Amino acid sequence: MANICQIGAGMIGQAMAIDLAANHNVSLGDLNIKSIKDKIKNHPSIKVSKIDVLNQKEILTFIKGADIVLLAVPGFLGFNALKTIIECGKNVVDISFSPENIMDLNDIAVQNNITAIFDAGVAPGIPNYLFGYHNSFEKITNFKYYVGGLPKFPKKPFNYKAPFSPIDVIEEYIRPARMMVSGKEITKPALSEIERLSFNDSIELEAFNTDGLRSLLKTMSHVKNMSEKTLRYPGHAKLIKSYIEKEILQTDVTIKNLFKEWKLKPGEYEFTILRVEMQTKNKIIRYDLYDEYDESSQTTSMARTTGYTATATINLILEKLFFGKGVFPPELVSKNKMVYDFILNYLSERNVKISKYI
């Protein structure tokens, strides 16, 4: 039983704390502890504390007795907090998806003899683990993935609810999308190149470019073609584009309204879809994930798919299945079948099913 310090207790953070507390002692820190559910506050293996992630001294005090740290704060808060954790000499898993280049912290991590794995969520995260494994034994020429978290019963005009930080969603819609085309890294506007896809023979969605490849552009630069697209109900991209063209997407009034419009209500049904495709000279390898809100535990699919990938990664380190020193994206962690199997089995045990097709 390890002592785990987790910073961040949002919707995904609370699901992770419950999962980890089944086998470990969890210290859960957040600035807004009023929003933490009673079942977590009253859990015998979880201790809740108020912590300001912008205060370095509070972070250092909070993580002092940790065997490992889990960082789950909004992206704009992640990088400096991660740097503080690494400098403190604590192993860490990070799902903040910070816009900065996390690999810039590698030298500090090596100097402090710690293991830091970042982007260990549903996506980035699961596609990286799958890609890294297949890349270790076969030549991948093309890689792409599609991902989205959506309400099961959409309402106009947006037909969308944000299963994670709305600020990070808005950033997805604005930040140019980097991709690899014919061996060269290029940039295209977010929300561009809209295509229609069908899932489960009944769900019709649109996909558009977003900047989700992140570390893969460097670690997998030998793969000639790589792209990532976000999934939404048809018409969503056109509406968001109109907001951008009118220069109102990032106004305080719009952000405030979107937070209300996109807020998932307790018990609201939603689902997460992920499709990963890899191509070699002779075959196409496809992985599909479809997960819905779990009524029995009242846990959203995005919290389950993102959160349990992160907690799997925590346990991967604790069980010494990966012990490299430095900063690592998931694709550099999953080079052996033992890691690949551990992640997929951990998710499967929590009824997050990933199907493979060749």
QUIUR-V245198 format. One record per backbone hydrogen bond with DSSP energy under -1.0 kcal/mol. CO is the residue of the C=O (numbers start at 0). NH is the residue of the N-H. Records with the same first field share a line. If there is no record, write none. Layout:
BEGIN
CO = NH ; NH
END
This chain:
BEGIN
1 = 24
2 = 66 ; 67
3 = 26
4 = 69
5 = 28
6 = 71
9 = 13
10 = 14
11 = 15
12 = 16
13 = 17
14 = 18
15 = 19
16 = 20
18 = 21
19 = 22 ; 23
24 = 3
25 = 46
26 = 5
27 = 48
28 = 7
29 = 50
32 = 35
36 = 39 ; 40
37 = 41
39 = 42
42 = 45
44 = 25
46 = 27
48 = 29
51 = 54
54 = 58
55 = 59
56 = 60
57 = 61
58 = 62
62 = 65
67 = 4
68 = 92
69 = 6
70 = 94
73 = 76
74 = 77
77 = 81
78 = 82
79 = 83
80 = 84
81 = 85
82 = 86
83 = 87
84 = 89
85 = 88
90 = 68
91 = 116
92 = 70
93 = 118 ; 119
99 = 101
100 = 103
101 = 104
102 = 105
104 = 108
105 = 109
106 = 110
107 = 111
108 = 113
109 = 112
113 = 325
114 = 91
115 = 327
116 = 93
118 = 120
120 = 125
123 = 120
124 = 128
125 = 129
126 = 130
127 = 131
128 = 132
129 = 133
130 = 134
133 = 136 ; 137
140 = 224
141 = 278
142 = 226
143 = 276
144 = 228
145 = 274
146 = 230
147 = 272
149 = 270
154 = 158
164 = 168
165 = 169
166 = 170
167 = 171
168 = 172
170 = 174
176 = 187
178 = 185
179 = 225
180 = 183
183 = 180
185 = 178
187 = 176
188 = 191
191 = 208
194 = 206
196 = 204
198 = 201 ; 202
202 = 198
204 = 196
205 = 231
206 = 194
207 = 229
208 = 190
209 = 211
212 = 215
213 = 216
214 = 217 ; 218
215 = 219
219 = 222
223 = 182
224 = 142
225 = 179
226 = 144
227 = 209
228 = 146
229 = 207
231 = 205
232 = 235
234 = 238
235 = 239
236 = 240
237 = 241
238 = 242
239 = 243
240 = 244
241 = 245
242 = 247
243 = 246
247 = 250
250 = 254
251 = 255
252 = 256
253 = 257
254 = 258
255 = 259
256 = 260
257 = 261
261 = 161
264 = 267
268 = 151
269 = 292
270 = 149
271 = 290
272 = 147
273 = 288
274 = 145
275 = 286
276 = 143
277 = 284
278 = 140 ; 141
282 = 279
284 = 277
285 = 356
286 = 275
287 = 354
288 = 273
290 = 271
293 = 297 ; 298
298 = 293
299 = 303
300 = 304
301 = 305
302 = 306
303 = 307
305 = 309
306 = 310
307 = 311
308 = 312
309 = 313
310 = 314
311 = 315
312 = 316
313 = 317
314 = 318
315 = 320
316 = 319
325 = 115
327 = 117
328 = 331
329 = 332 ; 333
335 = 339
336 = 340
337 = 341
338 = 342
339 = 343
340 = 344
341 = 345
342 = 346
343 = 347
344 = 348
346 = 349 ; 351
347 = 350
354 = 287
356 = 285
END
